[in-house]
C-alpha cells in the first residue's frame, strides 16, 4: 500500500488540477486495455478518513495572501468552495522573492505564505537566514491523513530542528517524452517498453539518440534522436546529490565518482561525440512540433496544460517514460531520480497563519480525496484529460514516469542553479576541472547558510 500511495501522488495531483478546467476538444480518445475504472483505482488508493471538510474559518481568518510566481486559480476556487475563503495572489519572479518579501514586510503588509520548492529555490539562504519566514511547526501536523505520505518531504524542509517548508506535492524534477511513431517507423522498441524490461539505461538512451539522427538521400534531416536536455538530468539517476543537507549540516559531493561519471557522459554526448545535434537550450520544441524529434528530457511541470504536449497526444505522437537509468545504479522496476517538493513557507509576521495552514492542508486533501458534492471527482478529472487528447495508456506511462518511491529529495540542485551550473553544458567540458572553478562559490553559499 505504501508503494501505491507514494507512486500515485503526482498523477493524482494532475487529476485534481484538471478538475478545475472545462475543456472543449471533442476528438475521439483511443481505447486502451486499461479502463477508466482500473486507471482511477490505480492512481487513487483509499486514504484514511480525514476531518478536513469539517474545519471552519472564522470570519476574520478567511483571507490568505500568497506571494507566488505561478497562478493558483484552481486552488483559489477550491478554497472558496470548501471554506468560503479568499486567496489573494501577489506575483513576482522566482529570483525576486527575497526582495519583494522584504519590501512587503517593511511596509507592514506581509503575505501569509511564499511559494517555495525544495530544489529550485534556495529558501534556507534567501528566506530562512534573513528571518523572512518562520517555522510551520505550531500550525501544521503532517501526521494528519491527507498529509502523512508527505512527512518525509516535510522533514527535508527542516533547518535547525524546525520546519520551514510545508510541501503539498512531490514529483520528479524531470521525465522523458517520446514520439512513438518515429520508433515504429525505425523498427525500435519504445523507451517505455525498454523501461518495462529493465533495459532503459544511459547506454540505451545514447544508442537511440544516435540511431534516430536520420537523414534522407539528399542529406536533409528526417529526425533527430534528442536535443540538449536541462542540466543534471542523468546525475539525478545516480542516487547521489550535489549537496546533501542533514538538519543544518551540508555536505558537498561534487567530486563523487557517480556525479563525475554522469556529468561527463552527457557532456560527451553533446560535444565530443556530437550525438546531440540540437545544442541550443529550449530549441527542442520546434522540432518536436514538426514531428522530427524522437525523444526529449523535460521538466516535470511540462505535461497537462502545455498546448504542444496536448497536441502531440491528440495526434498519437506522445509517449512518456522515466529517465534513462544509471547502469551502475539500475534495478528493474526501480526508478532512481531526484524529487522536488512544491510547497510554501510561512512568512514572519503573517496575519493569518491558521488560514495559511488550512490552505496547505486543502491542497494535500484535494490531491488525495474526491469531493463529490462539489463535483470534484476523479472521473471528471479523467474526462477532462481525455478531452485534451490524453489516452489512458499515456496517463499510465505518465504515472510511472512520475514515481517518487525512490526519489532523493535534492538540496544541491538549487545550490548549483544559483551558481550557474548550466554553463557546464554550454561547451566541451570535463567535470573534474569544471568543479575546481565552481567549488569556491558553492563553499561560499554553504558558509552563508551555516553562519550564525
WONORPE-V912194 format. One record per residue. N is the residue number from 1. RES is the residue in one small letter. BURIAL is b if it has 9 or more other C-alpha atoms within 8 Angstrom, else e. Layout:
# WONORPE-V912194
N|RES|BURIAL  N|RES|BURIAL
This chain:
# WONORPE-V912194
1|x|e  2|x|e  3|x|e  4|x|b  5|x|b  6|x|b  7|x|b  8|x|b  9|x|b  10|x|b  11|x|b  12|x|b  13|x|b  14|x|b  15|x|b  16|x|b  17|x|b  18|x|b  19|x|b  20|x|e  21|x|e  22|x|e  23|x|e  24|x|e  25|x|e  26|x|e  27|x|e  28|x|e  29|x|b  30|x|e  31|x|e  32|x|e  33|x|e  34|x|e  35|x|e  36|x|b  37|x|e  38|x|e  39|x|b  40|x|b  41|x|e  42|x|b  43|x|b  44|x|b  45|x|e  46|x|e  47|x|e  48|x|e  49|x|e  50|x|e  51|x|e  52|x|e  53|x|e  54|x|e  55|x|e  56|x|e  57|x|b  58|x|e  59|x|e  60|x|e  61|x|b  62|x|b  63|x|b  64|x|b  65|x|b  66|x|b  67|x|b  68|x|b  69|x|b  70|x|e  71|x|e  72|x|e  73|x|e  74|x|e  75|x|e  76|x|b  77|x|e  78|x|e  79|x|b  80|x|b  81|x|b  82|x|e  83|x|b  84|x|b  85|x|b  86|x|b  87|x|b  88|x|e  89|x|b  90|x|e  91|x|e  92|x|b  93|x|e  94|x|e  95|x|e  96|x|e  97|x|b  98|x|b  99|x|e  100|x|b  101|x|b  102|x|b  103|x|e  104|x|b  105|x|b  106|x|e  107|x|e  108|x|e  109|x|e  110|x|b  111|x|b  112|x|b  113|x|b  114|x|b  115|x|b  116|x|b  117|x|b  118|x|b  119|x|b  120|x|e  121|x|b  122|x|b  123|x|b  124|x|b  125|x|b  126|x|b  127|x|b  128|x|b  129|x|b  130|x|e  131|x|e  132|x|b  133|x|b  134|x|b  135|x|b  136|x|b  137|x|e  138|x|e  139|x|e  140|x|e  141|x|e  142|x|b  143|x|e  144|x|e  145|x|b  146|x|b  147|x|b  148|x|b  149|x|e  150|x|b  151|x|b  152|x|e  153|x|b  154|x|b  155|x|e  156|x|e  157|x|b  158|x|b  159|x|b  160|x|e  161|x|e  162|x|b  163|x|b  164|x|b  165|x|b  166|x|b  167|x|b  168|x|b  169|x|b  170|x|b  171|x|b  172|x|b  173|x|b  174|x|b  175|x|b  176|x|b  177|x|b  178|x|b  179|x|b  180|x|b  181|x|e  182|x|b  183|x|b  184|x|b  185|x|e  186|x|e  187|x|e  188|x|e  189|x|e  190|x|b  191|x|b  192|x|b  193|x|e  194|x|b  195|x|b  196|x|b  197|x|e  198|x|b  199|x|b  200|x|b  201|x|b  202|x|b  203|x|e  204|x|b  205|x|b  206|x|b  207|x|e  208|x|b  209|x|b  210|x|b  211|x|e  212|x|b  213|x|b  214|x|b  215|x|b  216|x|e  217|x|e  218|x|e  219|x|e  220|x|e  221|x|b  222|x|b  223|x|b  224|x|b  225|x|b  226|x|b  227|x|b  228|x|b  229|x|b  230|x|b  231|x|e  232|x|e  233|x|b  234|x|b  235|x|b  236|x|b  237|x|b  238|x|b  239|x|b  240|x|b  241|x|b  242|x|b  243|x|b  244|x|b  245|x|b  246|x|e  247|x|e  248|x|b  249|x|e  250|x|b  251|x|e  252|x|e  253|x|b  254|x|b  255|x|e  256|x|e  257|x|e  258|x|b  259|x|b  260|x|b  261|x|e  262|x|b  263|x|b  264|x|b  265|x|e  266|x|b  267|x|b  268|x|b  269|x|b  270|x|b  271|x|b  272|x|e  273|x|e  274|x|b  275|x|b  276|x|b  277|x|b  278|x|b  279|x|b  280|x|e  281|x|e  282|x|e  283|x|b  284|x|b  285|x|e  286|x|e  287|x|b  288|x|b  289|x|b  290|x|e  291|x|b  292|x|b  293|x|b  294|x|b  295|x|b  296|x|b  297|x|b  298|x|b  299|x|b  300|x|b  301|x|e  302|x|b  303|x|e  304|x|b  305|x|e  306|x|e  307|x|e  308|x|e  309|x|b  310|x|b  311|x|b  312|x|b  313|x|b  314|x|b  315|x|e  316|x|e  317|x|b  318|x|b  319|x|b  320|x|b  321|x|b  322|x|b  323|x|b  324|x|b  325|x|b  326|x|b  327|x|e  328|x|e  329|x|b  330|x|b  331|x|e  332|x|b  333|x|e  334|x|e  335|x|b  336|x|b  337|x|b  338|x|b  339|x|b  340|x|b  341|x|b  342|x|b  343|x|b  344|x|b  345|x|b  346|x|b  347|x|b  348|x|b  349|x|e  350|x|b  351|x|e  352|x|b  353|x|b  354|x|e  355|x|b  356|x|b  357|x|b  358|x|e  359|x|b  360|x|b  361|x|b  362|x|b  363|x|b  364|x|b  365|x|b  366|x|b  367|x|b  368|x|b  369|x|e  370|x|e  371|x|b  372|x|e  373|x|e  374|x|e  375|x|e  376|x|b  377|x|b  378|x|b  379|x|e  380|x|b  381|x|b  382|x|b  383|x|e  384|x|b  385|x|b  386|x|b  387|x|b  388|x|b  389|x|b  390|x|b  391|x|b  392|x|b  393|x|e  394|x|b  395|x|b  396|x|b  397|x|b  398|x|b  399|x|b  400|x|b  401|x|b  402|x|b  403|x|b  404|x|b  405|x|e  406|x|b  407|x|b  408|x|b  409|x|b  410|x|b  411|x|b  412|x|b  413|x|b  414|x|b  415|x|b  416|x|b  417|x|b  418|x|e  419|x|b  420|x|e  421|x|b  422|x|b  423|x|e  424|x|b  425|x|b  426|x|e  427|x|e  428|x|b  429|x|b  430|x|e  431|x|b  432|x|e  433|x|e  434|x|b  435|x|b  436|x|e  437|x|e  438|x|b  439|x|e  440|x|e  441|x|e  442|x|b  443|x|e  444|x|e  445|x|b  446|x|b  447|x|e  448|x|e  449|x|b  450|x|e  451|x|e  452|x|e
